Amino acid sequence: MTEGTGRARPGVHIPVALALLFFAASPPGDSPPPLDPAGTFADALEAVGEADCESLSARLAPLAQTPLPEPLGRRVRFLLGLCQHRLGRYEEALPHLQAAADASPEVADYALLAWGQAEHRRGVPQGTIPPLSRLLDAYPDSPLVEPALLLLGESQASALDLEGATQSLRAYLARFGAAAGASEARLLLARVRLRAGDPAEGLPLLLDLWRDEPLSATAEEAAALFEALDAPVPVTAADLFARARALYRGEAFTEASSALAPFAAEPGPRQEEARYLLGQCNFRLRQYPEAARLLAVAGAGRGPYQARALFWAGRARTRSGDAAGANLLLERLLRLRPTDPLADDALFLLAENLEELGRRREALRAFARVEQIFPDGEYADAALWRQAWIHIRSGQAQQARSLLARLSERRASAYVSQALFWEGRLLEAAGEREEALRRFRRAAQGGAGDYYAARAREVLAPLGGPVPSDPPRPAGEPVDPPGDRPRLGTARELSALRLWEEATEEYWLLVRAHPGDRGLLQEAAETFLRAGRFDRVLWVARRILLTAYRQNPGALPLPAFWELLYPLAYWDAVQELSAARGLDPHLVAAVMREESAFGPAAISRAGARGLMQLMPATARRVARSLALPDPRPEGLHAPSLNLTLGTAYLAQVLEDFGGNLYLALAAYNAGPQPVRRWREQTPIADPDRFIEAIPYAETREYVKRVLASYRRYQALYAAPAAAATAAPETDPASPSSTD
């Protein structure tokens, strides 16, 4: 199971990639060179597993002393050089890396970078410069240019070539100013210019780092150096406010609050913005009453933040449970700024609040106003649906059907299958079976991942008649080989050598540059799967292949399209943990897919982490229930730990809610307490009604997405009998009542 934590800077982690290479340990004592070097090498590559560079080195060294045919010889030298580099044996690594740089054109840039790194780490900066300069000259389009240029500047600075370092670092910042290493480059350039006796460039760079990149690893060091130099450059109020803004943009809301507070308290040109941003900080920190207070004050004036402040003050009051107070603020916004871009957002939220307050007639009028005033706005279809839903809940089936019929005819609307499904429910309840079947069949034609299409198929099965296949299996067209793309040979060579981190990075750059090359997409996806980079697999399937499928649903963009769109990520671990917890592994896969898109490094705005998006406090509680040590927040990015705790938590909420999948999924997203309240307000006997009535839009859509993915996983991978019996205990096809 891959324990990756996100996108790596290419080349910087070459030694780490060698952790993927494992050869069975050699027996004690010297052994003669193998009689079949090619077979030995191939067998060894098949034994990739745990990291053991000592064993790898022991197996490669005899091969390196044996006359070998090409390309085997250069592959052995390249891997041995990287292996010795990983072990810190830099002098031993150098001849192999130098030979690979000359004889391995596909990976010469990797050999050159490792050669330069080896010289740097053994304290020979002058030896670093030739291989890095050669890399930059010969491979200007390599992804390794970024780390090579930064290391070149650092090496030149160490060699006291201050002008050369200045030139390299300026070139780095001009080309890679937004890269992860940019703050390090700025700090190094500042040091170089100060050492060269040029404070006019050096000091502003330090100030820029402290002000504009306060969350970077170098900001604190820059500030300390700036203060130690007794800098003549003053820190102005504008600098302090810019730093506060940067903290806010970096989502460091606690730190941003402290930095913004003085500006919010004192009258001045920045007060309104400071109050607005401070209110937003409190909102993001879920301190809704204080957020509402600050934002209402910011919205009291007539400046540029008035509309934004009033809208977010309304949202904060809504989150605080004060829907009536929220609507006073929203009405003020609509009265003062009726043409503001946030006006439709405000009117829709006002209508939702009226519905929440039980003032259904007023809510209907407000939703109708959204549709009438903003017919082309993003909420027009949602407003029409909410009107229909109010009528459904009120038992007014005829009015609801009329609205749903209008909505189902809006071909471009995301609500078409939802409207058709509920039309079918109402027609079925009225005894109009044939008309209901027509609506369900139309709803079942919905696209990949459509929750209502999946529900319509479930309803159709017991009603009789043909049910569209799930998923549909049109014939896939033959896939031509990839085009002649630059660096495709490099990607293939790295993949052949099991250097998965580097191979996936190369293929990642290729598919983003050539999204229409189906052969390349297939080859890249296969590599991502072998490397355990399921986040990249899903990205390709969602962003590129799904778009192509929607444009031509009569043919699959790739033969394995559905398996790429719903991959069996971390499947061995998922099956083992699911069996231990009494879970369906397809449900766990669906939760992972919708929570994190299989990204181990994922962090939500609320602070949930990893594959199954666990909050640190929840993770600690679950770990203690399993007699495990308290996990560190960053430890939750390890797939093994996250899956261990996430499956345990999912099993816990399922048990807490009597095995009801709908309640459990809602609780997994919103927490158990709100779900208990919702269960009292809306009976779970009709799951369709319960899901539609979930007050939190995020949770409502989350439950639908997970259920749609779960059903898709079952349809793809579960045996027919298992898929048929894996539904929740509550019958999801219960007919709707209209009382």
N, C-alpha and C positions, 0 to 999 in steps of 0.2 A: 504494500500500500504506500503510495507516494505521500510524503509529508511536506510537500511544497507549501509555501506561504504567499505566493503571488509572483508577479512578474519580476524577474531578476534583471539587473543591468548586464547586458551580454558581455561575456568574456571575463568579467570581474570574478565570477564564481567558477572559473574553469577547475580549480582544485576541488571544489565541492562536488562538481559533476562526477569526479572520479569515484566518489563514494558509491556511485551506482555500479561500478565495475567490481566484480568479485570473482576470484578464481579459487577453486578448491585448494586448501593448504597443501603445500608440498611436503612430502615425507621428510623426516629428519635426515640430515646429511646431504652431501652433494649427489645430484643425480645427473646422468648423462643427458645431452641434448635429446629431445624427442625425435623419434624416427620420422614422424609425420607432423612437421611444424604447422602446416595449414590446418590439418584436422585438429591438432591440439588447440590452436588459436580459436577455431570455430567452436569447438566444444566448450572452451573456456568462456567465450562470449555468451553461450547459451546458459551459463551458470550465474548470470547476473543476479545479485541478491544483496546480502549485507556488505557493508563497507569493510574492506580489509586490504589496504594498499600494500602492507608488508607482503602478503601472499601474492598479490598481483605483481609486485616488483620481482619477487622470487621466481615467478613463472615466466615473466617477460625477459628477464636478464639473460637466461640461456638462449632464448630465441634470438635475441639481439646479437649474440656472438656467432650465430649460424648463418651461412649464406642463404638468403631467402629470395624467392621470386617476388616480383612486384605485382600487385600493390601490397603484398603481405609485409615485405620488409619495411616500407615506410610507415605502414600502420603500426607495426610493433614499435618502431622508434618513436613515433609520435605519442603513443600511449605510455611508453616507458618514460619519456620525458615529462609528460604530465603527471605521471605517478610519482616520480622522484620529486617533482616540484611540490606535490601535495604533502609529501613526507618531510619537506623542509631540507631536502638534500640538493641544494641548488647547484653546487658545482657538478654533481653527478648528472643532474638534469640537463645542464647546458649543452653538451655535445649532441644529445639526442634531439633537443629542441632545435638546435642550429641545423642539424641534418634534415629534420622535418620541414623547416622553413625553406630549405633549398629544393627538397624532393617531393613535397606533398602539396601540389598547387591548390587542391580543394580546401585544405585547412591551414595553409601557410600563414594566414593572418592570425589564427589562433596560436600557432607555434611562435610567431614573432611576439605576440603580446605576452605569452607565458615566459619567453626568453627575457623580455624586458622586465617583467615582474621579478624573475629570479635574480637578475642583476641588482635590481633595486633592493630586494630583501636581504641580499648578502652585503649590502652597503657599498655598492660600486655604481654610483649614479652615472659616471661617464660611460660605463658599459651598457646602461639602459638606453642611452640616446640613439645608437645606431639601429637596433631592431625596431624601435618605435618610429623613428623617422622613415625607415624602409616601409613599415606598415602603412603609414600615412600617405606616402608617395605612391605605393603600388596598389593599395586597396582603398581608394577614397570613398567608395560606397559601402564599405564593410560596417556592420553595426559595432565593430570593435574600435572604430575611429574615436568614438566618445571617450571610453576609458583610456585609450592610448594617448590621446591628446592631453587629458588631465594628468596622467602619469608622466608624460614628457615634461610638462610645465613644472611638476613637482621635482623631477630629477634635475632639470636645469637649475632650479632654485637651489637644490642641495649642492650642485656643482658650482654655485656662485656665478652662473651665467644669467645675471639678472635681466639683461635685455632679451635674451632668448626666452627666458621664462615668461617675461611680460608679453612677448609676441605670441607664445603658445597659449597662454591663459586668456588673452584677449580674443584670440581665434576661437578658443573653446566657448567663451561666453557669447560670442557673436553667433555661433552655430547651435549651441546647446544651452542657451540661457534658461530654458525651462526644465532642464534635465535634473535628475536627482543629485548629481554632483555639482550643480551650479553654485550653491552656497559655499561649498568647500573651495571651489575655484575663486570665488570672489574674496574669500578670506585670505587665500594664498596670494592672490594678486595684490591685495592690500599690504600684506607683509613684505612682498617683494618690492613694491614701490616705496614703502617706508624705509626699507633697508637701502634702497638706491638713493635715498635722500629726496624723495618726491612726496611729501605729505599732502600736497595739493590734490593728488589722485588717491593716495592711500587712505587718508582720514575720511573723506566722503564715502568710500567703499565700506568702511567699518560702520559708519552711521547708517548707510543704506541697509546693511545686513540686519542691524538691530531694529531698525524701523520697519522694513518691508518684509522681512522673513523671520519674525520673532519666534516661530516654532521650529526653525531649522536647528540642526545640531551645532551649528557654528555661531548662532546669534549670541549666546552667553559669552563665548570666548571673544567675539568681536567687541562686545560691550566692555568686558574687562580690559582688553587691550586699549580701547578708546579712552577709558578713564585713566589708565596707568600713564598714558602719554600726555595727560593734562592738555587735551586737545583744544585748540583755539576755535574749532568749529562749534558754535552754540547749538544746543538742542532746543528747538523752538516748540511752541504750543502746537504748531502745525505738524511737527514731527511726532509729538506725543499722540495727537489725534489719529494720524496716519497709522501709527503702530496699533492703536486700539482697533481701527478698522481691519487691519491685517489679522489680528487675533480673532476677530469676529468671522472673517472670511475663512479662517482656518478651523472654525468650529470649536475654538477654545473658549467656550462661552463664560466659564467662571472667570478666567483671566481677563477676558474682554470686558466683563461687567466692572471689574475693579478699575480698569483703565478708562472706561467711559464715564464712570460715576462723577468725577469732578466736572466734566464738561456738561453733564446733564443738570448739575446743581447750579451752575453759574450762568446768568444771562449772557448771551453773546451769539455770534453768527453760527456757532456749531451746536447750540443747545437743542434745537429741534431734532436734528439728525441724531445727536447723542441720546436723547430720550427715546427716539424710535429704535435705535440699535440696542439700547439697554433693555427696552421692552421685549425686543426679539430674543435677546439672550435669555431673559427670564422665561419666555415662552418655550424656547428650546430646552431649557432646564426643567420644564414642566412645573414651573412656579406660576401657575396661571393667574391667581388673583393679583399678584404684584405686576405681572405682565400687563394685565388689563388696565391697572391703574396708570402705569407709566405710558402705555400706548394711548389711553384716552386723553392724558395731558398733552402728549405730542400731537394728537389730532384736534386739539382745541384751537390751535392757530389756523392760519390760512396759507401756510407755506407749502412747499412742494411735497412734504411728507404727510399732509393732512389725510388724503384718501387712504394711503397705505396704513397709516396709524389707526384710523377708525376701523378699517376692515379687520386688521389683526387684533385690535382691542375687542371687536365683536367675536372673533374666533376664540380669544382667550376667555371671555366671559362664557361662551358656549362650553368650552372645556371645563370651566369651573362649575358647571351645572346651572348657570344663570342665563337661561335662554331668553327670558323676557328682557333682562338688562342688555344682553347682546343685541337684541333687535332694536333697542333705542339707538344704539350707536350705528347700526347698519342703516336704519332709516335716516339718520342724520347725514351719513355719507351719500345716500341716494338723493337726498334733498339738495345738498350743497354741490355735489359733483356727479350729476346724472349721466354725464358722458365719459366719465373716467374709465380707463380699461378694466378697473376692478368692479365696476357697477354690476355686471352680470354675476360675478362671484358673490357680491354682497346680497343681491336679490335672491339668488339660489339658496345661500346660507340662511337668510331670513325665512324663506319658505320652509326649509328643513326644520328650523327652530319652532315655527308655528305648528308644524306637524308633531314635533316632539312634545309640545305643550298641550296637545290634544285639540287644538283649534283648527279642525280639519277644513272647515269652509274657507277660513282665511288662508290656510295653506294652499288650497286648490286655486284660489284667486292669485296668490303670489306666484305659484308655479306657472299658471297660465300667462301671467305678465312676463315671466322669463322668456317663454316661447314667443310671445307676441312682440316684445320690445327688441329681443336679440335673436331673431329667427336663424341667423347664421352663426351664432355664438357656440361655444363649446358645451354649454349646458342645455341647449334647446331640446335635444332628444332625451336627456336625463329628466328634464322638467316634464315632458310628456309622459314618460314612464312613471314618475312619481305621482302624477295625477291619477293614472290608471291604478297604481298600487293603493292609493288612498281609497278609491272606489272598491277595489277588491276587499280590503280590510273592513270596509263599511257594509259589505254585502250587496253592493250596487253593481251586479254583474253586467247589466246591459250597458251602463255608462262606461264601465271598464273595457268591455269588448269593443266599443266604438273607438276609444282612444288607442287600444292595442292594434286594431286594424289599421289605423292611420300610421302608427309607428312601424308596423311590419312592412309597409310599402316603401319605407325610406331605405332604398337598397344600400346606400353607403353608410347607413347607421350601424354602430356597434351593438345596437339594441334589437336588431331584427330577430335573431333566434330567441332572445328572451321574450319578446312580444308574442312570437308565434307559440312558444311553449305555454305561456300563460293563457293565450287564447284557447289553446287546446285543453288546458285544465278546466277553464270555465265552460267550454262547450261540452266536455265530458260530464261535468257535474250537472249540466242542464239536460243530459240524456241525448245529446246530438252526437252520437258516436262516430258516424262517418265524417262529419265536419271536423271533429276533434282529431281523428286519424290523419286527415289531410294536413292539419296544422303541425302535428307532431312529426310527420314525415318531412315537411319543409324545414322544420327546426333542426331535424337530425342531419340535414345537409350542411350544417355549420362547419366552420374550418377547424384546423388543428388546434387543440387546446380549448375549444369552445365548451364551456360548462353546460350550457343549455342543450347543445347538440348531444352531448353524452347523456343528459337526463332524458331527452326525448327518446333516445334509443332504449333506455331502460323502461320507459313507460310503454313504448310500442311492443316490446317483447310479449308481455302477457295479454295485450289487447289483440294480438294476431296481425297477420299481414306481413309484408316484407319489411325487414329492418336493414338500413344501409350498413355496410361493413364498417367495423371500427378497429383500426383505422382503415380508410379506403386504400386499396392496393393497386393503383394503376401501374401499368408496365413502365419500368425505368428504361430510358434510352441508353444505348451503349455509351460508355465513357471513353473518350479519346485520351491518349497519353497527354501529360502536361506539355505546354508549349516550351520553347527554349528560353527559359527564364534565367536572368542573372542570379547567381548564387544557389540555384537549385542543386547543382552538384555538391556544393558545400553542405547543404541541408541533408542530402542523401548520405554523404560520407559520415557526417556526425551521427546520423541515425544508425548507420551500419556499425558504428563503433560503440553504440549504446550510450552516447553522450547526450542523454535525453534533454537536459536543460538547454544546451546549446542548439540542439536540433529543433526543439519546439520554438525557440526564439527565431531561428532562421525561417521556419515554415510560417510562423505568425506574421512576420514581415512580408513574406511572399503572398499570402492569401489576402492581406489587406491591400496590397498593391495590385493584385490581379484577381478580383472577386468573380470574374466571369469565366475563369479557366476551371472547368469542372474536373478535369484530370488532376490538376494541382490541388483542388479542394479535397478530392478523395484521398490523395496521397497524404496531404497534411492531416486530415482527420484521422487516418489510420495511425499516423505517428503520434498524434495527441493521445489517442486511446492507449497505445503501447506505453507511452510515457506517464500515463495516469493523470494527464491534464484535462480532466473532464470539463473544467470551466471553459477551456478553449474549444473543446468539441461543441459544447452547447452554444457558444458565441457564434461559431461558424454556421451551425444549424439554424439558429434564430435570426441572425442578422443577414445572412446571405441566402441560404438554401430555402428557408421558409418564404422569403420574398419571391423567389423564383417559383416555388410551388403554388403560391397564391395567384401568380400571373398565369400559370398553366397547370391547373389541378389535374389535368388529364394525364400527366406524366411526372414521375418522380425526378427531382433534379439529380439525385444519386440513388443507386440501388438500395443503399442502407440508410436512406433519409430518415425513416422513423426511428431507427435504432440510434442515430446520431442526435436526433431531437429529444429522445428519451433514453439516454445512456444508462447502463447499469454501473454506476459509479461506485467505487470502493466495495464491489459486490461481495467479495468473500467476507469482509468484516461486517457488512450490513446483514448478510444472511446469518452469520454466527450470532451477532448481538440480537437480531430479531427473534431467532429461535429461543434464545435465553430469556427474552422479555415477553414472549407470547405475542409478537407483532407480525404483521404481514410485511415482509421486506419491501414489497412494492409501495406500501404506504410510506415507509422510511425514505425510499428513493424520491417519492413525490414531495415530501416535506423538504428534503435537501434541495431539490430542484427549485422549488418556489421560494425557499428562505434565502439561499445564497447563490443560486445558479452554479452550485458545486465549486464555489470559490473558497478555499480554506482561509484566505486572508480577509474575507468580507467582514466589514464592521458597519453596523447600522448607525444612524444618527443618534439613536437611543443608547448605543453602546453594546448591542448584541453582537456576538462574535462567532466566526467560524461557520462550518458547513451547516449546522442546525440552528445557528443564530441564538446562542445562549447568552442571557445576561449574566455577568459575573456573579451576582448574588444568587441567582437561580442555580448556577453551576456549583457554587460552594454548598448550597443546601443539598443538592442531589449527590454530590461527592460524599458528603458526610453520611447520607443514607446508605451509601455503598461501602462505607468504611474506607474511603480513599482520602488522601491528603487534600487540603484545600488547593484548588488549582489557581495559578496566577492568571490574570486576564489574558496575557499574551500566550499562555500555554493552551488556551482554547482554540488556537489556530492549528494545532496539531490534529489531523483528521482522526487518529485513533482515539485520543481523549475526548474530542468533541462528539464523536459518534457514541462512545461509551456513555457519556453523560446525557446526550441528547435522546438516545433511545430509551434510557431509563426515565427521563422526564416525560417523554411521550407516553410511555406505559403508565406512569403515575397519573397523568391527567385522564387517560382513558379509564383507569380504575376508579378515579374520583367521580367520574360522571357515568358510572355504570356501564361502561363499554360503548357509550353512544359516540359515534365518530364525529358527528356534527358539533356537539357540545365540546368534545375534547379538542378539536381543531380550533374552535373559537377561543378556548381557554389557552391553548398553546400560544396563540398570537396576542390576546388581550389580557390574559391573566384569569384565574378562576373566579374572583369576586364579581366582576361585571357579568360574567356568563351566568352565574347563579341568579342575578337580578333579571337578566333577560329571559331566563327559563320561566321565571314566575310571571312575567308579562306576556309571553307568547308561548303557548304549549308546544312541546316538541313533537306531539303526535303527528303533525304535518311538517316534516323537515323543510320542505320548500318554503312554506310560510315563515318558519323560524329563521331561515337564512336571510330571506328578504327583509325581515324585520330587525336584523342586527343593527343597532344604532351607529356603531363605528363603521364608516365606509371602508376604511382600510381592512378591518377584520372581516367584513362582509365579503369583500373581493378576494381576500386571502383564502377564506374557506372555499370559495368557488374554484379558485385556481388550483388548490391542492387536490380537491375532489376530482377536477377534470384531469389533472396529471395522474392521479391514482388510478382512475378508470382506464386511462390510456396505457399505463404500465401494465395493468392487468390484461388488457386486450392484446398487447404485444407479446407478453412473456408468460402469463399464467396459463396453465392448462385450462381448457374450457370449463370443466367441472369446478375447478378451484375458483376461477373468476366468477362463476355464477353464484358460488356460496360465500364469497368474500365480502358481500355487502353488509352494512351495519345491521344490528338487530331490528332497529326501526325501519319499517318498509318505506323506502324513499319514493315509492310510486303510489302512496296513498292519495286518493282523489281529494281535490280541494273542496272545502265547504264554502258556502257563500253567506253564512250567517255572521 
